[in-house]
Amino acid sequence: VCFGQELILPEIINGTVGGDVLITPLKIPQPTPTNCKWSFKETLIITVHSGGSTISDPYIGRVGVNTGNLALGLRSLTESDAGLYTLSIETDKGNITGQTTLQMLMPAFNVAIIPSNTELVEFNSTVSLVCSASGSFLSFVWLNGRSEVTAEERVQLTHSNRNLSITSVIRGDTGPYQCEASNSFSNAKSPPLSLTIY
């Protein structure tokens, strides 16, 4: 790559349904080119030239390009916006391209606890609680009342904390239990679940 002719885009950009995103190149040729085009998969989004810009019909009202750094702004994202984006730039040395992938993140929702049983016998019973949740790249935390549940002799957390197992239950294990699912931009809790221990 000739000095000053390099084009580098982020490998992955995260967006959320209904939100906006700005895809900003990490490095563009200098001086800043006046002619470029952004495409999504095989579809042309916008062409920028010295006289202004031309936006393809499906994207009118949803996109714009910063002519200073060639960043592409996308508004009102939908799941179908996820995929490969290509920036193609005309330079005096020819065309150069860069690509990035937009992945759509879903917030945490529909969090619920699925118990193996809710009526247990003290010292004799084992219970397994599974945290069911929807969303992208979720992490899980279990709560007993207001305290976080941690692994110990009778308590096991497995499947990336999605599953909670308690062996030889005692009366102090009644709960109420909640599972909290979260990702980098959202979190949600399950309704509380209490166990009956005889």
N, C-alpha and C positions, 0 to 999 in steps of 0.2 A: 504494500500500500504506500503510495507516495505521500510524503509529509503534507499535511493540510488537506488531504483528500479522503480522510477517514470518516466513516459513518458507523456509530455504535448506538444501538438501542438496548433498553433493559431486556433481560431474557423473558421476564414475566411481569405483567401488570395485573393488579387485583382490582376488580370492580364489584359493585353490589347492584342488584336489581332495583331499578327506580332511581339510582344515584347517577352521579357524573364522574367522569374520569379524564385525566390529562395524560397523554402518552408523550413524554418528553425525551427526545434523543439525549444520550449521555455525551455524545460528541458528534459534531457535524463538520463538513468541509468548510474551510475558511478561504476567502471571504464567504459569508453566508450566501448560498445559491438563491437565485430568484425563481428558478423553475423546479418544481417537484410535484409528486403526486403520492397520495396515500390510498392504499387499497385494502379491502378486507376479503381474504381468500382470493377469489377471482374477480371481485366486484370493485370497480373504481369508486372511491368515496369523494375525493376532492382533488382538483388540479390547481396548483398555485403557479402563477406566471407574473411577469413584470407588470401586467395590466390589471392584476387582481386575482380572483379565484373563481373556479367553476365547481359547483357542488352537484353531485348526482342526485336524481329525484328522490330516492328513498331516504336520503340523509338531509334534505333541505330542512332547516330549522333545528337540526340536532347537532351539527358539527361546525367547527371552525379551526383555523390554523394560525398559530402565532408565527408571523413571518420573520421574527427575530431569531427564534430557535427551532422553528419548524415543528413545534409541538402540536399534536392533534387533540382537540377537545371533543369529547362525546357526551351528550346529555341524555337523560331519561333512558338509562340502559335497560335492556331486556336480556333474558337468557340467551337469545339467538345472537347477541353481539359477541359472545365468547368465541375465541378462535385466533387465527393468525392474521396479523396486520403487517403490511409491507410499506415502507417508505422508499420511494425511488427518486433519486436526485440526478439532474443533469449537470455535469461539470464540463470544463474544457477538456478533460481527459476522457470523457465518456460518461455513461450512466453507472451509478453505484446504488446499491440497495442495502437496506437493513430490515430485519424482521423482529417482531415481538409477539408474544402470546398474551391475550387478555383472558383471564379466567374469572368467572363470575362466582362470587362468594354468596352463600345463603346464610342469613342470620340463624341463630339457634331458635328452634321453636318445637312445638308438640313434644315437650319433655314429660315423660311419665315413668313411674316405677312399676315394673312387672315382678311381683313376688312369687316365689315357688309355693308359699303358704303364708297365711297370716295368723293361724292359730297353732301355737306351739307348746311343747311341754318342757318346763324348766329342766336344764341339765341333760335332757335326752335329745332335743331336736336341733336340727341344722336348718338354716334358712338361706336362700339365695335371692338377692334382689338385683334385677337387671334394669339399667337406665336406658330407656328407649327415647331417642331424640332425632330430630331432623336438622340439617344444617351442614355447613362446610368446615372441615378441619376442626372438629370439636374436641375439647378437652373436658374432663369430668371431675367434679368434686362432690363427695357425699357429706351430708350434714345430719347429725343427730341432735335435734333441737337447734341450738345456735352454734354447736361445736362441730368442727370438721372431723370426720371419721378418718383414722389412720390405721394402717395395718399393724396387727399385734398377734399374740398367740392364738386367739380364737377368731380373729378378724382377718379376712383375706380380700385384697383388691386385685382384680385381674382384668384382662382385656382392656388395657390402658385406662383402668379405673372405672370402666363401664359396669363391671360386675362386682357386687359386694356380697361376700359369704360370711356368715357367722355360725360357728359350731358351738355345741353345748350351751345353748342360749340361757341367759339368766334374766331375772325380772327387770334389771336395769337396761336390757336391750330393747325395751318396748318402743322406743322412738319418741316423737315422730321423726321419720326419716324424710329427707328431701335430696334429690339429685339436682345439681346445677351444671348445666352444659354451657360452654362458652367458646368463643373464638376471638379473634383480634378486635372485633368491632361490636360484639353483642353477647348477651348472656340471658339465660332463662332458667327458671326453676320448675321442678315438678310440683304438683299438689303434694301435701304431706301424707305420709303413710305410717300408721301405727300398727304394731304387732300386739297380739293378745298372747300372753304367756301364762300358762296354768302351772 
